[in-house]
């Protein structure tokens, strides 16, 4: 130590300098390096810390991979407040995470919803297996702030969190890597019975959210549009990719430089934004707009279901087919779940395939690994496909032949509904032409 000079070197960092470049795959699957300035990310971190009084007494748990921008808040949110950051080795080791929360007296939790759901599932199961039948979770009173982002939040999850961490604040956060971690927030105090999703929320300090139409003009209240982000958090662009930067970051004549998220949303009369999913992931089944999160929420109401993911995939006729992947507490016959769903949702919202899995696979960022689920072979899995009844008469054979030709499918049963199989498309096309 004696060889070091006593004089301190002055910091040369300024707000306009680049803080980091972090890669995100986005919706295309091709990595893009997002360039973030010091002032942009500092604005987000200081705003969250101020809103929720994060200070030197807090203890963070580091759940996210360093390649995921949630880790930026874990590191600098903790250190800028003088708080403690406790790192973990494996975000899938829920028992270890539970033990760390308890032993290290964690107060701030920041993760995608699935990781928190895995924790409360573990706690529920541990409680059910205990000799006394009840565990006193007063042993875990320290967790006071739960930040959830990066994926849909199941509507039942906030209440389940409160069951175990009674004094905690549960906050929904959203935005984009291209806008410095988060740009929008919603404190989840109560969940209304009619909600099918958690509100997206209100812009964070010095940030703005816009719902714009196809001409980039503001949409009226209640009208769906594309979400754009403006303000201090907007990134400089993509590293060494001028074309993608110019496509995603635009100079608006009224709002200045804004980022095109590719997400859809609507501004409500209450003043918050409701998230409606990705622009390129909007689906219709038999002409009806379907929210996959709404189906997942209903499946999760079944007492034997622990986790559920619903995914759509195109069939040979370019129609959306719904797949439900269900993790249950015990064996769950698809026919039973189909009957349960038929009492709660329209027929077109019932998945064509229901596959039971042991656990929901996660990516390195803790999000649901949908590609891995779609790669599963469902042909040998229990599904709720239709039973094909063959034609019995010459007229029925002729009709089945016509239907197969028109609908471009080989699976026609004599008790099928022509329009439910996809013929609504032709009526809709004719109404547009007429």
Secondary structure, 3 states (H helix, E strand, C coil): CCCCCCCCCCCCCCCCCEEEEEEECCCCCCCEEEEEEHHHHHHHHHHHHHHCCCCCCCEEEECCCCCCCHHHHHHHHHHHHCCEEEECCCCCCHHHHHHHHHHCCCCEEEECHHHHHHHHHHHHHHHHHCCCCCCCHHHHCCCCEEEECCCCCCCCHHHHHHHHCCCCEEEEEECCHHHCCCCEEEECCCCCCCCCCCCCEEECCCEEEEEECCCCCECCCCCCEEEEEEECCCCCEECCCHHHHHHHEEEECCCEEEEEEEEEEEECCCCCEEEEEEHHHCEEECCEEECHHHHHHHHCCCCCEEEEEEEEEECCCCCEEEEEEEEECCCCCHHHHHHHHHCCCCHHHCCCEEEEECCCCECCCCCECHHHHHCCCCCCCCCCCCCCCCCCCHHHHHHHHHHHHHHCCCCCCCCCCCHHHHHHHHHHHHHHHC
